[in-house]
Each structure stands twice: as structure tokens, then as C-alpha cells.
Amino acid sequence: MGITAGCIRVSGILIVMEFCESGRRPTYVGLASTGVGLASMVAPLLGAWLASLSYGWLFALTTAVNLAALVAMHWWVREPRWADAS
């Protein structure tokens, strides 16, 4: 768990630095950290509530969110190192 947590923290900050320009890095790092913190607080509460209703709803919502993330990453997010080359 320690290795996983360390990798997530380091890569989370580094990916923000890859995607933004140098003048706005502190703002984007702060916003990204705040967003992750809020999601980390709300997600377990929402998951516990959905699990109390039905595990089917929990897995359906999880599947839908992951599919939306896959679509967004594939068709919306551009790799900044490749975008400059074209």
C-alpha cells in the first residue's frame, strides 16, 4: 500500500506539471490536490451508501464512471509531448 500511495502522489503531481504551463503550475497543483482530496472524502461515503442499497448499483456506477474516464482519456485528453510535435 505504501508503494502504491507513493506512486499515486508522485505521478499525480508530475502529470499536472506536464499538462500546464510553467507560470500556472502552483495553481494547477493546488486545484488538483484539492480535487483529489474532495473526491477521497466523498467517494467512500457514496460507495457505502450505494452498497447499503445494493451492490448492483455500486458496481453499475463504478463501471459507468470508469467507462466515462476511459472515453475522456482516449478522445479528449491530448499528450502534451506529442501535441507540440504536430
Backbone bond lengths (Angstrom), bond angles and torsions (degrees), N, CA, C in turn:
res aa  C-N    CA-C-N  psi(-1)  N-CA   C-N-CA  omega(-1)  CA-C   N-CA-C  phi
1 M - - - 1.450 - - 1.520 110.44 -
2 G 1.331 116.83 -36.06 1.454 120.17 -179.94 1.517 112.26 -64.38
3 I 1.328 116.58 -42.71 1.465 120.13 178.15 1.521 110.44 -63.72
4 T 1.320 116.60 -43.77 1.461 120.41 179.33 1.520 111.07 -62.31
5 A 1.316 117.50 -46.41 1.467 120.64 179.94 1.526 111.07 -62.52
6 G 1.323 117.11 -40.83 1.458 120.61 178.07 1.519 112.42 -63.62
7 C 1.319 116.54 -43.39 1.474 120.52 179.09 1.524 111.37 -64.42
8 I 1.316 116.84 -40.90 1.462 119.90 -179.96 1.520 110.50 -65.31
9 R 1.306 117.48 -43.23 1.464 120.25 -179.85 1.519 111.48 -64.96
10 V 1.316 116.51 -46.94 1.467 119.85 -178.20 1.523 110.91 -66.59
11 S 1.329 117.37 -48.47 1.468 119.04 -178.46 1.519 111.53 -68.12
12 G 1.330 117.78 -31.27 1.463 120.29 177.86 1.516 112.17 -62.85
13 I 1.316 117.22 -40.13 1.458 120.62 178.44 1.528 110.31 -74.71
14 L 1.323 117.09 -41.25 1.466 119.85 -177.06 1.517 112.50 -67.46
15 I 1.320 118.29 -36.86 1.465 119.26 -179.99 1.516 110.61 -67.64
16 V 1.326 117.53 -34.34 1.463 120.34 175.92 1.524 109.42 -64.09
17 M 1.304 117.30 -40.70 1.463 120.56 179.21 1.524 112.00 -67.45
18 E 1.325 117.77 -29.65 1.464 121.22 176.74 1.523 111.81 -69.74
19 F 1.332 117.07 -37.92 1.449 121.03 -171.50 1.523 114.62 -88.03
20 C 1.308 120.28 -12.84 1.465 119.84 -176.48 1.520 110.72 -118.02
21 E 1.333 114.66 160.14 1.457 119.38 178.26 1.522 109.94 -76.49
22 S 1.309 116.14 159.83 1.467 120.44 -170.42 1.523 113.43 -62.85
23 G 1.312 119.29 -33.47 1.459 121.08 -178.58 1.524 114.60 -69.53
24 R 1.311 116.12 -23.17 1.478 120.09 -176.83 1.526 112.94 -106.54
25 R 1.296 118.87 6.64 1.464 121.32 -176.72 1.520 114.11 -57.88
26 P 1.333 120.03 -46.73 1.475 117.96 -179.91 1.525 112.75 -59.93
27 T 1.318 116.74 -38.82 1.464 120.13 179.45 1.522 110.73 -65.29
28 Y 1.315 116.63 -46.67 1.462 119.90 -178.25 1.526 112.54 -67.98
29 V 1.320 117.79 -37.82 1.463 120.31 176.87 1.530 109.78 -63.30
30 G 1.330 116.54 -42.39 1.466 120.60 177.69 1.513 112.46 -63.13
31 L 1.339 117.09 -44.49 1.462 120.63 179.07 1.526 111.41 -65.67
32 A 1.322 116.60 -40.79 1.468 119.51 179.48 1.523 110.91 -65.11
33 S 1.314 116.80 -42.38 1.462 120.21 179.71 1.525 111.50 -65.52
34 T 1.328 116.40 -39.87 1.465 120.42 177.59 1.520 110.72 -64.72
35 G 1.336 116.40 -42.68 1.466 120.13 179.16 1.512 112.52 -62.09
36 V 1.318 116.56 -43.46 1.470 120.56 178.65 1.529 110.14 -65.70
37 G 1.313 116.82 -39.46 1.462 120.20 179.01 1.520 112.27 -63.53
38 L 1.330 116.57 -44.03 1.467 120.28 178.44 1.531 111.35 -64.59
39 A 1.330 116.25 -43.80 1.464 119.35 178.90 1.529 111.09 -64.61
40 S 1.328 117.01 -36.86 1.467 120.65 178.56 1.517 111.94 -67.51
41 M 1.317 116.71 -24.14 1.455 120.26 178.38 1.531 111.13 -84.97
42 V 1.329 117.57 -39.24 1.460 121.28 -173.82 1.534 112.08 -83.81
43 A 1.335 117.98 -36.92 1.466 121.40 -173.87 1.528 113.62 -58.07
44 P 1.336 120.61 -46.01 1.474 118.44 178.86 1.527 112.83 -64.80
45 L 1.319 116.70 -34.90 1.468 118.97 178.35 1.525 111.00 -67.07
46 L 1.335 116.30 -44.31 1.460 120.25 177.86 1.531 110.67 -64.90
47 G 1.330 117.01 -41.12 1.460 120.88 178.68 1.514 112.51 -63.26
48 A 1.311 116.99 -41.92 1.466 120.61 178.62 1.523 111.00 -65.77
49 W 1.322 116.84 -39.54 1.464 120.37 178.50 1.523 110.75 -65.14
50 L 1.348 116.84 -45.01 1.462 119.41 178.98 1.531 111.60 -66.45
51 A 1.321 117.89 -36.43 1.465 120.64 178.23 1.517 110.88 -65.71
52 S 1.336 117.22 -32.69 1.462 119.09 177.91 1.528 111.43 -69.51
53 L 1.337 116.81 -27.52 1.468 120.32 176.46 1.527 110.50 -78.17
54 S 1.342 114.68 -55.47 1.458 120.27 -177.75 1.528 108.55 -173.17
55 Y 1.318 115.86 138.36 1.461 118.54 176.12 1.522 110.97 -68.23
56 G 1.305 117.72 -25.74 1.464 121.16 176.99 1.518 111.56 -60.58
57 W 1.339 116.56 -44.51 1.477 120.41 177.89 1.527 110.98 -64.83
58 L 1.308 115.98 -38.82 1.467 120.52 179.11 1.524 110.68 -62.03
59 F 1.323 117.61 -48.75 1.461 120.73 -179.17 1.527 111.68 -69.97
60 A 1.332 117.47 -33.51 1.466 120.17 177.58 1.528 110.96 -65.43
61 L 1.327 116.98 -44.48 1.464 120.11 178.72 1.524 110.74 -65.57
62 T 1.317 117.15 -41.89 1.462 121.02 178.63 1.525 110.92 -61.32
63 T 1.322 117.39 -42.72 1.459 121.61 178.15 1.516 110.99 -63.54
64 A 1.327 117.11 -44.24 1.462 120.79 -179.57 1.532 111.60 -63.65
65 V 1.317 117.15 -42.84 1.466 120.56 179.76 1.520 110.57 -65.34
66 N 1.319 117.54 -42.12 1.468 120.38 179.11 1.521 112.16 -67.52
67 L 1.307 118.98 -37.41 1.465 121.07 175.86 1.527 111.15 -66.33
68 A 1.332 116.81 -40.29 1.469 119.79 176.67 1.526 110.95 -63.14
69 A 1.323 117.04 -39.40 1.470 120.62 177.51 1.524 110.82 -65.46
70 L 1.320 117.40 -40.41 1.454 121.10 178.05 1.527 111.08 -62.51
71 V 1.315 116.93 -45.56 1.468 120.96 178.62 1.526 110.82 -62.88
72 A 1.330 116.72 -44.37 1.463 119.91 179.73 1.521 111.55 -63.01
73 M 1.323 117.58 -43.76 1.460 120.29 -179.48 1.526 112.14 -67.49
74 H 1.318 117.07 -35.34 1.465 119.87 -176.89 1.525 112.46 -77.15
75 W 1.330 118.14 -43.98 1.449 120.49 -172.10 1.528 115.11 -106.81
76 W 1.321 119.35 -11.54 1.461 120.00 -174.76 1.520 112.54 -114.08
77 V 1.318 118.34 -40.92 1.463 121.95 -176.22 1.524 109.26 -84.79
78 R 1.322 115.74 129.61 1.463 121.41 179.24 1.528 109.64 -106.17
79 E 1.305 116.45 136.79 1.457 122.19 175.87 1.529 107.69 -68.05
80 P 1.340 118.45 118.62 1.464 119.48 -174.24 1.526 113.67 -64.82
81 R 1.303 118.83 -30.87 1.452 120.29 179.69 1.525 111.59 -70.85
82 W 1.334 118.27 -31.04 1.459 121.26 178.71 1.517 111.32 -85.76
83 A 1.326 118.32 -27.95 1.460 121.44 -178.88 1.523 110.99 -66.03
84 D 1.336 118.36 -33.76 1.454 121.40 179.69 1.522 111.94 -72.66
85 A 1.330 116.76 -25.94 1.452 120.70 -176.38 1.519 112.64 -75.99
86 S 1.321 118.42 -23.54 1.474 120.08 -176.54 1.499 113.74 -91.71
